Amino acid sequence: MSDSKKKVCIIGSGNWGSAIAKIVGENAANLDSFHNEVTMYVYEEMIDGKKLTEIINETHENVKYLPGHKLPPNVVAIPDVTAAATDADILIFVIPHQFIRTICATLLGKIKPTAVGLSLIKGFDKAEGGGIDLISDIITRLLKIQVCVLMGANLANEVAEQNFCETTIGCKDRQLAPLLRDLIQTHNFRVVVVDDVRTVEICGALKNIVACGAGFVDGLKLGDNTKAAVIRLGLMEMIKFVELFYAGCQLTTFFESCGSIEVLEKEMLEGQKLQGPFTADEVNHMLKNKNLEDKFPLFTAVHKICIGEMPVSKFIDAIRFHPEHSVKETQATA
């Protein structure tokens, strides 16, 4: 990327996209590295007889997905994704992952060849042959641009309210990394940058499965000790999954914000959906195809509960004889 001011486009305007727009808009307005105007692609909807883009541009508030929070006036809502992204140097992707292929197909050949992406999208996509695709890999492959990732234990409303929280950016480019950090970081939204991009993205997705498990424990009123066990076993399965399918990961990445399980994703807002069940389904697609469900009993149990194949009351039974316990017992008696 050249040294000129960078133009930023946010592709997505839901709860999380609008919260990020608040941060990015303020930083772009205050930093010399960026163009003042930030474009935001908004899927057009009618709200009380008026276009959502018009409401956002006139009131500087996304009244549907982030009500009560003002967006900076330099954030401009645009209903056409190509028009929003054409001149951008940095494309921030924050849409439901089910739509990423369609968006990329629309943008192909319409963006700067030097543009870079920053994906905030949690989850995987099913690939042919029983595997899964990382969202960043899909974007890179379809648009032929470099893609970094941002993942963390971040609830959009709390970020918008400027509560203190952390996030992790995965970026291998040492020149690009500080630019992305400056674009995202605020006094209360602290950023750690690591070069282990794939592990950052995978942790961001897998933790949502474990968050579902933690939520089941709360619903069953089984207590904090049980939840602690579920979280620990979940982390072990996350590490095993990455080691098995994505060799070369760095163990330390699991202890960054992207790997944290401290927040259960509970924003069941209008038009927003939990990502845990989707991710559990995509992960199970790979595990079942490779006959590995028994090696990941927590991931498998969460998936079966989400699709109605297992009652939630059987959740703990499903992981009671977790292979992590068996390994420890064998080592202890060796």
BELMO-V816247 format. One record per pair of residues at least 24 apart in sequence whose C-alpha atoms are under 10 Angstrom apart, sorted by the first residue. I is the first residue (numbers start at 0). GAP is how many residues later the second one is. D is the distance in whole Angstrom. If there is no record, write none. Layout:
BEGIN
i & gap & d
I & GAP & D
I & GAP & D
END
This chain:
BEGIN
i & gap & d
0 & 88 & 8
0 & 89 & 10
0 & 113 & 6
0 & 114 & 8
0 & 115 & 9
0 & 174 & 9
0 & 175 & 8
1 & 87 & 10
1 & 112 & 9
2 & 30 & 8
3 & 28 & 9
3 & 29 & 7
3 & 30 & 8
3 & 31 & 9
4 & 26 & 9
4 & 27 & 7
4 & 28 & 5
4 & 29 & 5
4 & 30 & 6
4 & 31 & 9
4 & 84 & 9
5 & 26 & 9
5 & 27 & 6
5 & 28 & 5
5 & 29 & 6
5 & 30 & 9
5 & 81 & 10
5 & 82 & 7
5 & 83 & 6
5 & 84 & 7
5 & 109 & 10
5 & 173 & 9
6 & 26 & 9
6 & 27 & 6
6 & 28 & 5
6 & 29 & 8
6 & 30 & 7
6 & 31 & 7
6 & 32 & 9
6 & 78 & 9
6 & 80 & 7
6 & 81 & 5
6 & 82 & 5
6 & 83 & 6
6 & 84 & 9
6 & 108 & 10
7 & 26 & 8
7 & 27 & 7
7 & 28 & 9
7 & 29 & 8
7 & 30 & 5
7 & 31 & 7
7 & 32 & 9
7 & 67 & 10
7 & 76 & 9
7 & 77 & 8
7 & 79 & 9
7 & 80 & 5
7 & 81 & 6
7 & 82 & 5
7 & 83 & 6
7 & 84 & 8
7 & 107 & 10
7 & 175 & 9
8 & 28 & 9
8 & 29 & 6
8 & 30 & 5
8 & 31 & 6
8 & 32 & 8
8 & 66 & 9
8 & 67 & 9
8 & 72 & 9
8 & 75 & 6
8 & 76 & 6
8 & 77 & 9
8 & 78 & 9
8 & 79 & 6
8 & 80 & 8
8 & 81 & 6
8 & 82 & 5
8 & 83 & 6
8 & 84 & 9
8 & 108 & 10
9 & 28 & 7
9 & 29 & 6
9 & 30 & 5
9 & 31 & 6
9 & 32 & 9
9 & 65 & 9
9 & 66 & 10
9 & 67 & 9
9 & 71 & 9
9 & 74 & 8
9 & 75 & 8
9 & 78 & 9
9 & 80 & 8
9 & 81 & 6
9 & 82 & 5
9 & 83 & 6
9 & 84 & 7
9 & 85 & 9
9 & 107 & 10
9 & 108 & 9
10 & 28 & 8
10 & 29 & 6
10 & 30 & 5
10 & 31 & 8
10 & 32 & 9
10 & 67 & 10
10 & 70 & 7
10 & 71 & 10
10 & 73 & 8
10 & 74 & 8
10 & 80 & 7
10 & 81 & 6
10 & 82 & 5
10 & 83 & 6
10 & 84 & 7
10 & 92 & 9
10 & 108 & 10
11 & 28 & 7
11 & 29 & 5
11 & 30 & 6
11 & 31 & 8
11 & 65 & 10
11 & 69 & 9
11 & 80 & 8
11 & 81 & 7
11 & 82 & 5
11 & 83 & 5
11 & 84 & 8
12 & 27 & 7
12 & 28 & 7
12 & 29 & 5
12 & 30 & 8
12 & 49 & 8
12 & 51 & 10
12 & 52 & 8
12 & 53 & 9
12 & 64 & 9
12 & 80 & 10
12 & 81 & 7
12 & 82 & 8
13 & 28 & 8
13 & 29 & 9
13 & 48 & 8
13 & 50 & 8
13 & 51 & 5
13 & 52 & 7
13 & 80 & 8
13 & 81 & 7
13 & 82 & 9
13 & 142 & 10
13 & 255 & 10
13 & 256 & 10
13 & 257 & 8
13 & 258 & 7
14 & 47 & 9
14 & 49 & 9
14 & 50 & 5
14 & 51 & 5
14 & 52 & 9
14 & 79 & 10
14 & 80 & 10
14 & 140 & 9
14 & 141 & 6
14 & 142 & 8
14 & 145 & 9
14 & 252 & 9
14 & 254 & 8
14 & 255 & 9
14 & 256 & 9
14 & 257 & 7
15 & 49 & 8
15 & 50 & 8
15 & 78 & 7
15 & 79 & 9
15 & 104 & 9
15 & 105 & 10
15 & 138 & 9
15 & 139 & 8
15 & 140 & 5
15 & 141 & 8
15 & 143 & 9
15 & 144 & 9
15 & 256 & 9
16 & 24 & 10
16 & 25 & 10
16 & 48 & 9
16 & 49 & 9
16 & 75 & 9
16 & 76 & 8
16 & 77 & 6
16 & 78 & 7
16 & 103 & 9
16 & 104 & 10
16 & 139 & 8
17 & 24 & 10
17 & 43 & 9
17 & 44 & 7
17 & 47 & 7
17 & 48 & 6
17 & 49 & 10
17 & 51 & 9
17 & 52 & 10
17 & 53 & 8
17 & 57 & 10
17 & 76 & 9
17 & 138 & 8
17 & 139 & 10
17 & 142 & 8
18 & 43 & 10
18 & 46 & 9
18 & 47 & 7
18 & 50 & 9
18 & 51 & 10
18 & 52 & 8
18 & 136 & 9
18 & 137 & 6
18 & 138 & 7
18 & 139 & 9
18 & 140 & 6
18 & 141 & 5
18 & 142 & 9
18 & 143 & 10
19 & 51 & 10
19 & 72 & 9
19 & 74 & 9
19 & 100 & 10
19 & 136 & 8
19 & 139 & 8
19 & 140 & 8
19 & 164 & 8
20 & 50 & 7
20 & 51 & 8
20 & 53 & 10
20 & 54 & 7
20 & 55 & 10
20 & 71 & 10
20 & 139 & 9
20 & 163 & 10
21 & 38 & 10
21 & 39 & 10
21 & 47 & 9
21 & 48 & 8
21 & 49 & 5
21 & 50 & 6
21 & 51 & 10
21 & 52 & 10
21 & 53 & 8
21 & 137 & 9
21 & 138 & 7
21 & 162 & 10
22 & 48 & 9
22 & 49 & 9
22 & 136 & 9
22 & 137 & 8
22 & 139 & 9
22 & 160 & 8
22 & 161 & 6
22 & 162 & 8
22 & 163 & 7
22 & 166 & 9
23 & 47 & 10
23 & 48 & 9
23 & 50 & 10
23 & 51 & 9
23 & 68 & 10
23 & 158 & 9
23 & 159 & 6
23 & 160 & 6
23 & 161 & 9
23 & 162 & 9
24 & 46 & 8
24 & 47 & 6
24 & 48 & 8
24 & 49 & 6
24 & 50 & 6
24 & 51 & 9
24 & 158 & 9
24 & 159 & 10
25 & 45 & 9
25 & 46 & 6
25 & 47 & 9
25 & 48 & 8
25 & 49 & 9
25 & 157 & 9
25 & 158 & 10
25 & 160 & 9
26 & 45 & 10
26 & 155 & 8
26 & 156 & 6
26 & 157 & 7
26 & 158 & 8
26 & 159 & 8
27 & 44 & 10
27 & 46 & 9
27 & 47 & 10
27 & 154 & 9
27 & 155 & 7
27 & 156 & 9
28 & 43 & 9
28 & 44 & 10
28 & 45 & 7
28 & 46 & 10
29 & 153 & 10
30 & 151 & 8
30 & 152 & 8
32 & 146 & 8
32 & 149 & 9
32 & 150 & 9
33 & 55 & 10
33 & 56 & 10
33 & 145 & 9
33 & 149 & 8
34 & 39 & 10
34 & 53 & 10
34 & 54 & 10
35 & 37 & 10
35 & 38 & 6
35 & 39 & 9
36 & 35 & 10
36 & 36 & 9
36 & 37 & 5
36 & 38 & 6
36 & 39 & 7
37 & 34 & 9
37 & 35 & 9
37 & 36 & 6
37 & 37 & 5
37 & 38 & 6
37 & 39 & 9
37 & 46 & 9
37 & 50 & 9
38 & 35 & 8
38 & 36 & 6
38 & 37 & 5
38 & 38 & 6
38 & 39 & 7
38 & 42 & 10
38 & 44 & 9
38 & 45 & 6
38 & 46 & 8
38 & 48 & 10
38 & 49 & 9
38 & 52 & 10
39 & 35 & 7
39 & 36 & 6
39 & 37 & 5
39 & 38 & 6
39 & 39 & 8
39 & 40 & 10
39 & 41 & 8
39 & 43 & 10
39 & 44 & 6
39 & 45 & 8
39 & 51 & 10
39 & 52 & 9
40 & 35 & 9
40 & 36 & 6
40 & 37 & 5
40 & 38 & 6
40 & 39 & 7
40 & 40 & 5
40 & 41 & 9
40 & 42 & 9
40 & 43 & 6
40 & 44 & 8
40 & 52 & 10
40 & 53 & 10
40 & 54 & 10
41 & 34 & 10
41 & 35 & 6
41 & 36 & 6
41 & 37 & 5
41 & 38 & 8
41 & 39 & 8
41 & 42 & 9
42 & 34 & 9
42 & 35 & 8
42 & 36 & 6
42 & 37 & 8
42 & 38 & 8
43 & 33 & 10
43 & 34 & 9
43 & 35 & 6
43 & 36 & 9
44 & 34 & 9
50 & 28 & 10
51 & 25 & 9
51 & 26 & 10
51 & 27 & 9
52 & 24 & 5
52 & 25 & 6
52 & 26 & 7
53 & 24 & 9
53 & 25 & 10
63 & 205 & 9
63 & 206 & 8
63 & 207 & 9
64 & 92 & 10
64 & 204 & 8
64 & 205 & 7
64 & 206 & 8
64 & 207 & 8
65 & 90 & 9
65 & 91 & 7
65 & 94 & 8
65 & 203 & 9
66 & 90 & 10
67 & 89 & 10
67 & 92 & 10
67 & 93 & 10
68 & 88 & 9
68 & 91 & 7
68 & 92 & 8
69 & 90 & 9
70 & 89 & 10
80 & 25 & 8
80 & 26 & 8
81 & 24 & 7
81 & 25 & 6
81 & 26 & 9
81 & 27 & 10
81 & 28 & 7
81 & 29 & 8
82 & 24 & 10
82 & 27 & 9
82 & 28 & 10
83 & 27 & 10
84 & 25 & 8
84 & 26 & 6
84 & 27 & 9
84 & 30 & 10
85 & 24 & 6
85 & 25 & 5
85 & 26 & 7
85 & 29 & 10
86 & 24 & 7
86 & 25 & 7
86 & 28 & 9
87 & 24 & 7
87 & 26 & 9
87 & 27 & 7
87 & 28 & 9
87 & 29 & 10
88 & 24 & 9
88 & 25 & 7
88 & 26 & 4
88 & 27 & 6
88 & 28 & 8
89 & 24 & 9
89 & 25 & 6
89 & 26 & 5
89 & 27 & 6
89 & 28 & 7
89 & 57 & 10
89 & 90 & 9
90 & 24 & 7
90 & 25 & 6
90 & 26 & 5
90 & 27 & 6
90 & 28 & 8
90 & 56 & 9
91 & 24 & 9
91 & 25 & 6
91 & 26 & 5
91 & 27 & 6
91 & 28 & 7
91 & 29 & 10
91 & 55 & 10
91 & 56 & 9
91 & 57 & 9
91 & 58 & 10
92 & 24 & 7
92 & 25 & 6
92 & 26 & 5
92 & 27 & 6
92 & 28 & 7
92 & 42 & 10
92 & 43 & 10
92 & 46 & 9
92 & 54 & 10
92 & 56 & 9
92 & 57 & 10
93 & 24 & 9
93 & 25 & 7
93 & 26 & 5
93 & 27 & 5
93 & 28 & 9
94 & 24 & 9
94 & 25 & 8
94 & 26 & 6
94 & 27 & 9
95 & 24 & 10
95 & 25 & 7
95 & 26 & 8
95 & 27 & 9
95 & 176 & 9
95 & 177 & 9
95 & 179 & 9
96 & 24 & 6
96 & 25 & 7
96 & 26 & 7
96 & 27 & 7
96 & 28 & 7
96 & 37 & 10
96 & 38 & 7
96 & 178 & 9
96 & 181 & 10
97 & 25 & 9
97 & 26 & 9
97 & 27 & 7
97 & 28 & 10
97 & 37 & 10
97 & 180 & 10
99 & 25 & 9
99 & 35 & 8
99 & 36 & 10
99 & 38 & 8
99 & 39 & 8
99 & 42 & 10
100 & 24 & 10
100 & 34 & 9
100 & 37 & 7
100 & 38 & 8
100 & 41 & 8
100 & 42 & 10
102 & 36 & 9
102 & 39 & 10
103 & 34 & 9
103 & 35 & 7
103 & 36 & 10
103 & 37 & 10
103 & 38 & 6
103 & 39 & 6
104 & 34 & 10
104 & 37 & 7
104 & 38 & 8
105 & 37 & 10
106 & 35 & 9
106 & 36 & 8
107 & 34 & 7
107 & 35 & 6
107 & 36 & 9
108 & 34 & 8
108 & 35 & 10
109 & 33 & 10
110 & 32 & 9
110 & 34 & 10
111 & 33 & 9
112 & 30 & 9
112 & 31 & 8
112 & 32 & 7
112 & 33 & 10
113 & 30 & 10
113 & 31 & 7
113 & 32 & 9
114 & 28 & 10
114 & 29 & 9
114 & 30 & 7
114 & 31 & 8
114 & 32 & 9
115 & 24 & 9
115 & 27 & 10
115 & 28 & 9
115 & 29 & 6
115 & 30 & 5
115 & 31 & 6
115 & 32 & 8
115 & 60 & 9
116 & 26 & 10
116 & 28 & 7
116 & 29 & 6
116 & 30 & 4
116 & 31 & 6
116 & 32 & 8
117 & 28 & 9
117 & 29 & 6
117 & 30 & 5
117 & 31 & 5
117 & 32 & 7
117 & 51 & 9
117 & 52 & 9
117 & 53 & 9
117 & 62 & 8
118 & 28 & 7
118 & 29 & 6
118 & 30 & 5
118 & 31 & 6
118 & 32 & 9
118 & 50 & 9
118 & 51 & 10
118 & 82 & 9
119 & 28 & 9
119 & 29 & 6
119 & 30 & 5
119 & 31 & 6
119 & 32 & 9
119 & 49 & 9
119 & 81 & 9
119 & 84 & 9
120 & 28 & 8
120 & 29 & 8
120 & 30 & 8
120 & 80 & 9
120 & 83 & 9
120 & 84 & 9
120 & 154 & 10
121 & 27 & 10
121 & 28 & 9
121 & 29 & 8
121 & 30 & 10
121 & 79 & 7
121 & 80 & 8
121 & 81 & 9
121 & 82 & 6
121 & 83 & 5
121 & 84 & 9
121 & 85 & 10
121 & 86 & 9
121 & 153 & 7
121 & 154 & 9
121 & 156 & 10
121 & 157 & 8
122 & 78 & 8
122 & 79 & 8
122 & 80 & 10
122 & 81 & 8
122 & 82 & 5
122 & 83 & 8
122 & 84 & 10
122 & 85 & 9
122 & 86 & 10
122 & 152 & 7
122 & 153 & 8
122 & 154 & 10
122 & 155 & 7
122 & 156 & 5
122 & 157 & 9
122 & 159 & 8
122 & 160 & 9
123 & 77 & 9
123 & 78 & 8
123 & 81 & 7
123 & 82 & 9
123 & 151 & 10
123 & 154 & 8
123 & 155 & 6
123 & 156 & 9
123 & 157 & 10
123 & 158 & 6
123 & 159 & 8
124 & 153 & 9
124 & 154 & 8
124 & 156 & 10
124 & 157 & 6
124 & 158 & 9
124 & 160 & 10
125 & 153 & 10
125 & 155 & 9
125 & 156 & 6
125 & 157 & 8
125 & 159 & 7
125 & 160 & 8
126 & 155 & 9
126 & 158 & 9
126 & 159 & 9
128 & 156 & 10
128 & 157 & 9
128 & 160 & 8
129 & 152 & 10
129 & 153 & 10
129 & 154 & 10
129 & 155 & 6
129 & 156 & 5
129 & 157 & 8
129 & 158 & 8
129 & 159 & 6
129 & 160 & 8
130 & 114 & 10
130 & 151 & 9
130 & 152 & 8
130 & 153 & 10
130 & 154 & 7
130 & 155 & 5
130 & 156 & 8
130 & 157 & 10
130 & 158 & 8
130 & 159 & 9
131 & 113 & 10
131 & 150 & 7
131 & 151 & 7
131 & 152 & 10
131 & 153 & 8
131 & 154 & 7
131 & 155 & 10
132 & 149 & 9
133 & 64 & 8
133 & 67 & 8
133 & 68 & 8
133 & 71 & 10
134 & 66 & 8
134 & 67 & 10
135 & 61 & 9
135 & 62 & 9
135 & 65 & 8
136 & 61 & 9
145 & 25 & 10
145 & 26 & 10
145 & 27 & 9
146 & 24 & 8
146 & 25 & 10
146 & 50 & 9
147 & 24 & 8
147 & 25 & 9
147 & 28 & 9
147 & 29 & 9
147 & 32 & 9
147 & 47 & 9
147 & 49 & 7
147 & 50 & 9
147 & 52 & 10
147 & 53 & 9
148 & 44 & 10
148 & 48 & 7
148 & 49 & 8
148 & 51 & 7
148 & 52 & 6
148 & 55 & 10
149 & 30 & 10
149 & 31 & 10
149 & 34 & 10
149 & 41 & 9
149 & 42 & 10
149 & 43 & 9
149 & 47 & 9
149 & 50 & 8
149 & 51 & 7
149 & 54 & 8
149 & 107 & 10
149 & 108 & 8
150 & 40 & 10
150 & 49 & 7
150 & 50 & 7
150 & 51 & 9
150 & 52 & 8
150 & 53 & 5
150 & 54 & 9
150 & 105 & 9
150 & 106 & 7
150 & 107 & 5
150 & 108 & 8
150 & 109 & 10
151 & 39 & 9
151 & 48 & 9
151 & 49 & 10
151 & 51 & 9
151 & 52 & 6
151 & 53 & 10
151 & 55 & 10
151 & 104 & 8
151 & 105 & 5
151 & 106 & 4
151 & 107 & 7
151 & 108 & 7
151 & 109 & 9
151 & 111 & 9
152 & 51 & 8
152 & 54 & 9
152 & 55 & 10
152 & 103 & 10
152 & 104 & 6
152 & 105 & 6
152 & 106 & 8
152 & 107 & 6
152 & 108 & 7
152 & 109 & 7
152 & 110 & 6
152 & 111 & 8
152 & 112 & 8
153 & 35 & 9
153 & 103 & 9
153 & 104 & 9
153 & 106 & 10
153 & 108 & 10
153 & 109 & 7
153 & 110 & 10
153 & 111 & 8
154 & 108 & 8
154 & 109 & 9
154 & 110 & 7
154 & 111 & 8
154 & 112 & 8
155 & 109 & 10
155 & 111 & 8
156 & 110 & 9
158 & 29 & 8
158 & 30 & 7
159 & 29 & 10
160 & 27 & 10
161 & 24 & 9
161 & 25 & 9
161 & 26 & 6
161 & 27 & 7
162 & 24 & 10
162 & 25 & 6
162 & 26 & 8
163 & 24 & 4
163 & 25 & 6
163 & 26 & 8
164 & 24 & 5
164 & 25 & 6
164 & 26 & 9
164 & 92 & 9
165 & 24 & 5
165 & 25 & 6
165 & 26 & 8
165 & 90 & 9
165 & 91 & 6
165 & 92 & 9
166 & 24 & 5
166 & 25 & 6
166 & 26 & 9
166 & 89 & 8
166 & 90 & 5
166 & 91 & 7
166 & 92 & 10
166 & 93 & 10
167 & 24 & 5
167 & 25 & 6
167 & 26 & 7
167 & 29 & 10
167 & 32 & 7
167 & 33 & 9
167 & 36 & 9
167 & 85 & 9
167 & 88 & 7
167 & 89 & 6
167 & 90 & 6
167 & 91 & 9
168 & 24 & 5
168 & 25 & 6
168 & 26 & 8
168 & 27 & 9
168 & 28 & 8
168 & 31 & 7
168 & 32 & 9
168 & 87 & 10
168 & 88 & 9
168 & 89 & 8
169 & 24 & 5
169 & 25 & 5
169 & 26 & 6
169 & 27 & 4
169 & 28 & 8
169 & 29 & 8
169 & 30 & 6
169 & 31 & 8
169 & 83 & 10
169 & 88 & 10
170 & 24 & 5
170 & 25 & 7
170 & 26 & 6
170 & 27 & 9
170 & 29 & 9
171 & 24 & 7
171 & 25 & 7
190 & 66 & 9
191 & 64 & 8
191 & 65 & 8
191 & 66 & 10
192 & 63 & 10
193 & 56 & 10
193 & 58 & 10
193 & 59 & 8
193 & 62 & 9
194 & 55 & 10
194 & 58 & 9
195 & 52 & 9
195 & 53 & 7
195 & 54 & 7
195 & 55 & 10
195 & 56 & 10
195 & 57 & 7
196 & 52 & 9
196 & 53 & 10
196 & 56 & 9
197 & 44 & 9
197 & 48 & 8
197 & 49 & 10
197 & 50 & 10
197 & 51 & 8
197 & 52 & 10
197 & 55 & 10
198 & 39 & 10
198 & 40 & 9
198 & 43 & 7
198 & 44 & 10
198 & 47 & 8
198 & 48 & 10
198 & 49 & 9
198 & 50 & 6
198 & 51 & 7
198 & 52 & 9
198 & 53 & 10
198 & 54 & 7
198 & 55 & 8
198 & 59 & 9
198 & 60 & 9
199 & 49 & 9
199 & 50 & 10
199 & 53 & 7
199 & 54 & 8
199 & 56 & 8
199 & 57 & 9
199 & 58 & 6
199 & 59 & 7
200 & 57 & 8
200 & 58 & 9
201 & 36 & 8
201 & 37 & 10
201 & 39 & 9
201 & 40 & 7
201 & 44 & 9
201 & 52 & 10
201 & 56 & 9
201 & 57 & 9
202 & 32 & 9
202 & 35 & 7
202 & 36 & 9
202 & 38 & 10
202 & 39 & 9
202 & 50 & 8
202 & 51 & 7
202 & 52 & 10
202 & 53 & 9
202 & 54 & 9
202 & 55 & 6
202 & 56 & 5
202 & 57 & 8
202 & 58 & 10
203 & 50 & 10
203 & 53 & 9
203 & 54 & 5
203 & 55 & 6
203 & 56 & 8
203 & 57 & 9
204 & 33 & 10
204 & 53 & 9
204 & 54 & 9
204 & 70 & 8
204 & 71 & 8
204 & 73 & 10
204 & 74 & 7
204 & 75 & 9
204 & 78 & 10
205 & 28 & 9
205 & 29 & 9
205 & 31 & 9
205 & 32 & 6
205 & 33 & 10
205 & 35 & 9
205 & 36 & 10
205 & 52 & 10
205 & 53 & 8
205 & 55 & 10
205 & 69 & 10
205 & 70 & 8
205 & 73 & 7
205 & 74 & 8
205 & 77 & 8
205 & 93 & 9
206 & 24 & 9
206 & 27 & 8
206 & 28 & 8
206 & 31 & 8
206 & 51 & 8
206 & 52 & 6
206 & 53 & 7
206 & 54 & 6
206 & 55 & 9
206 & 56 & 9
206 & 57 & 9
206 & 58 & 10
206 & 68 & 10
206 & 69 & 8
206 & 72 & 9
207 & 51 & 10
207 & 52 & 10
207 & 53 & 8
207 & 55 & 9
207 & 56 & 8
207 & 57 & 7
207 & 66 & 8
207 & 67 & 6
207 & 68 & 4
207 & 69 & 8
207 & 70 & 9
207 & 71 & 7
207 & 72 & 8
208 & 25 & 8
208 & 29 & 10
208 & 52 & 10
208 & 55 & 10
208 & 56 & 10
208 & 65 & 10
208 & 66 & 8
208 & 67 & 5
208 & 68 & 7
208 & 69 & 9
208 & 70 & 7
208 & 71 & 6
208 & 72 & 9
208 & 74 & 9
208 & 89 & 9
208 & 90 & 7
208 & 91 & 10
208 & 92 & 10
208 & 93 & 7
208 & 94 & 8
209 & 24 & 5
209 & 25 & 8
209 & 27 & 9
209 & 28 & 9
209 & 51 & 7
209 & 54 & 9
209 & 66 & 8
209 & 70 & 9
209 & 88 & 8
209 & 89 & 7
209 & 92 & 8
210 & 49 & 10
210 & 50 & 6
210 & 51 & 8
210 & 52 & 7
210 & 53 & 5
210 & 54 & 7
210 & 55 & 9
210 & 64 & 10
210 & 65 & 7
210 & 91 & 10
211 & 52 & 7
211 & 53 & 8
211 & 54 & 9
211 & 62 & 9
211 & 63 & 9
211 & 64 & 6
211 & 65 & 8
211 & 68 & 9
211 & 87 & 10
211 & 90 & 7
211 & 91 & 9
211 & 93 & 10
211 & 94 & 9
212 & 51 & 9
212 & 63 & 9
212 & 85 & 8
212 & 86 & 9
212 & 88 & 9
212 & 89 & 6
212 & 90 & 10
212 & 92 & 10
212 & 99 & 9
212 & 102 & 8
212 & 103 & 9
213 & 47 & 9
213 & 48 & 9
213 & 49 & 10
213 & 50 & 7
214 & 49 & 7
214 & 50 & 9
214 & 51 & 9
215 & 86 & 9
215 & 89 & 9
215 & 96 & 7
215 & 97 & 9
215 & 99 & 8
215 & 100 & 9
216 & 95 & 9
216 & 96 & 9
216 & 98 & 8
216 & 99 & 8
218 & 93 & 9
218 & 94 & 10
219 & 92 & 8
219 & 93 & 7
219 & 95 & 10
219 & 96 & 10
221 & 94 & 9
225 & 90 & 9
228 & 87 & 10
228 & 90 & 10
229 & 68 & 8
229 & 85 & 10
229 & 86 & 8
229 & 89 & 8
229 & 90 & 10
230 & 29 & 10
230 & 30 & 7
230 & 31 & 9
230 & 67 & 10
231 & 29 & 9
232 & 63 & 10
232 & 64 & 10
232 & 65 & 8
232 & 66 & 10
232 & 86 & 9
232 & 89 & 8
232 & 90 & 10
232 & 91 & 7
232 & 92 & 9
233 & 27 & 9
233 & 62 & 9
233 & 63 & 9
233 & 64 & 7
233 & 65 & 8
234 & 24 & 8
234 & 25 & 9
234 & 26 & 8
235 & 60 & 9
235 & 88 & 8
236 & 58 & 8
236 & 59 & 6
236 & 60 & 9
236 & 61 & 8
236 & 62 & 8
236 & 86 & 10
236 & 87 & 9
237 & 58 & 9
237 & 61 & 9
239 & 55 & 9
239 & 56 & 9
240 & 42 & 9
240 & 46 & 10
240 & 54 & 10
240 & 55 & 8
244 & 41 & 10
275 & 26 & 9
275 & 27 & 9
275 & 30 & 9
276 & 25 & 8
276 & 26 & 7
276 & 27 & 10
276 & 28 & 9
276 & 29 & 6
276 & 30 & 8
277 & 25 & 9
277 & 28 & 9
278 & 24 & 9
279 & 24 & 9
279 & 26 & 8
279 & 27 & 10
280 & 25 & 9
280 & 26 & 9
293 & 24 & 10
293 & 25 & 10
293 & 28 & 9
293 & 29 & 8
294 & 27 & 8
294 & 28 & 7
294 & 29 & 9
295 & 26 & 8
295 & 27 & 8
295 & 28 & 10
296 & 24 & 9
296 & 25 & 7
296 & 26 & 8
297 & 24 & 8
END
